[in-house]
């Protein structure tokens, strides 16, 4: 629960260099993997929330397998995000930094649920004082 990524001031997240590294590597996912689309996200002082959309439409036909794109599963994408952001943070001199094991995931079913989770993510900094030190409140559902 160490606050590696910055602080919340007046209901707004102010990222430090570690927080900026996390935001940078989250956005890198969509550049690195053409089938990844990123939606709402927020870096919080000691955790991160983000919506990731994985498009599973392969390029090419069944006859031309060389054109098909291998889609990584969510766990591999989150692993790449955690690994690359950790490397950047270590490069900045924060050698003790480590992500917690695993991650919480939830399949969003429908536009109403998507909007509800977007609002939760957007409002996370506003609710920081209420949630700080209460890990059960970090989950959107």
C-alpha positions in Angstrom: 0.0 0.0 0.0 3.0 2.3 -0.3 2.3 5.5 -2.2 4.8 5.2 -5.1 2.9 7.2 -7.8 2.2 10.6 -6.4 -0.5 12.2 -4.3 -4.1 13.4 -4.4 -4.4 17.2 -3.9 -7.8 18.8 -3.7 -9.4 15.8 -5.3 -7.0 15.6 -8.2 -4.2 13.1 -8.8 -0.7 14.7 -9.0 1.7 12.1 -10.4 5.3 12.0 -9.6 7.9 10.4 -11.9 6.9 6.9 -11.0 3.3 7.7 -11.7 4.3 9.2 -15.0 6.2 6.0 -15.8 3.0 4.0 -15.1 0.8 6.2 -17.3 3.4 6.1 -20.1 3.6 2.4 -20.1 -0.2 2.0 -20.0 -0.4 4.1 -23.1 2.5 2.1 -24.6 0.2 -1.0 -24.7 -2.0 0.5 -27.4 1.1 1.5 -29.4 2.8 -1.9 -29.0 -0.3 -4.0 -29.7 -2.6 -2.9 -32.5 -5.5 -4.9 -31.2 -5.5 -3.0 -27.8 -7.7 0.0 -27.2 -7.5 1.9 -24.0 -10.4 3.6 -22.3 -10.7 5.5 -19.0 -7.7 5.1 -16.6 -6.3 6.7 -13.5 -3.0 6.3 -11.7 -3.6 6.6 -8.0 -1.0 7.1 -5.2 -0.8 3.3 -4.6 -2.8 1.6 -7.3 -4.1 1.9 -10.8 -7.4 1.5 -12.6 -7.9 1.1 -16.3 -10.2 -0.2 -18.9 -8.6 -2.1 -21.7 -10.5 -3.3 -24.8 -9.0 -6.2 -26.7 -10.1 -6.5 -30.3 -9.9 -10.1 -31.4 -10.3 -9.7 -35.2 -7.4 -11.2 -37.0 -6.0 -9.7 -40.2 -5.8 -11.9 -43.2 -7.6 -15.0 -44.4 -7.4 -18.6 -43.3 -5.1 -19.3 -46.3 -2.6 -16.6 -45.4 -1.8 -17.3 -41.8 1.3 -15.1 -41.9 -0.9 -12.0 -41.9 -2.9 -13.1 -38.8 -2.1 -11.3 -35.6 -1.6 -13.4 -32.5 -3.7 -11.7 -29.8 -2.1 -11.9 -26.3 -4.4 -12.7 -23.4 -5.2 -10.1 -20.8 -2.8 -11.6 -18.3 0.1 -11.3 -20.8 -0.8 -7.7 -21.6 -1.0 -6.8 -17.9 2.3 -8.6 -17.4 3.9 -6.5 -20.2 2.6 -3.4 -18.6 3.8 -4.3 -15.1 7.2 -5.4 -16.4 7.9 -2.4 -18.5 6.7 0.1 -15.9 8.7 -1.6 -13.2 11.8 -1.4 -15.4 11.3 2.3 -15.9 10.7 2.9 -12.2 13.8 0.9 -11.3 15.8 2.9 -13.9 14.7 6.1 -12.1 16.4 4.7 -9.0 13.4 3.2 -7.1 14.8 -0.3 -6.8 12.4 -1.3 -4.0 9.4 -0.8 -6.2 7.3 -3.9 -7.0 3.8 -4.5 -8.2 1.6 -6.7 -6.1 1.0 -10.2 -7.5 -1.9 -10.7 -9.9 -4.6 -8.1 -10.7 -8.4 -7.7 -10.5 -10.2 -8.1 -13.7 -13.9 -7.8 -14.7 -15.6 -8.3 -18.0 -17.7 -5.3 -18.7 -21.0 -6.3 -20.1 -23.0 -3.5 -21.8 -22.9 0.3 -22.1 -24.5 1.0 -18.8 -21.9 -1.0 -16.9 -19.1 0.6 -18.9 -20.3 4.1 -18.1 -20.7 3.2 -14.4 -17.1 1.9 -14.3 -15.8 5.0 -16.2 -17.4 7.3 -13.6 -15.9 5.2 -10.8 -12.4 5.6 -12.4 -12.9 9.3 -13.1 -14.1 10.0 -9.5 -11.4 7.8 -7.8 -9.2 10.8 -6.9 -12.2 12.7 -5.5 -13.0 9.7 -3.2 -9.3 9.1 -2.2 -9.8 10.3 1.4 -12.7 8.0 1.9 -10.9 5.0 0.4 -7.4 5.6 1.7 -6.3 2.6 3.8 -9.4 0.5 2.9 -8.2 -1.9 0.2 -11.7 -3.4 -0.2 -12.9 -0.1 -1.6 -10.4 -0.2 -4.5 -12.5 -2.6 -6.5 -15.1 -1.0 -8.8 -17.7 -3.6 -8.2 
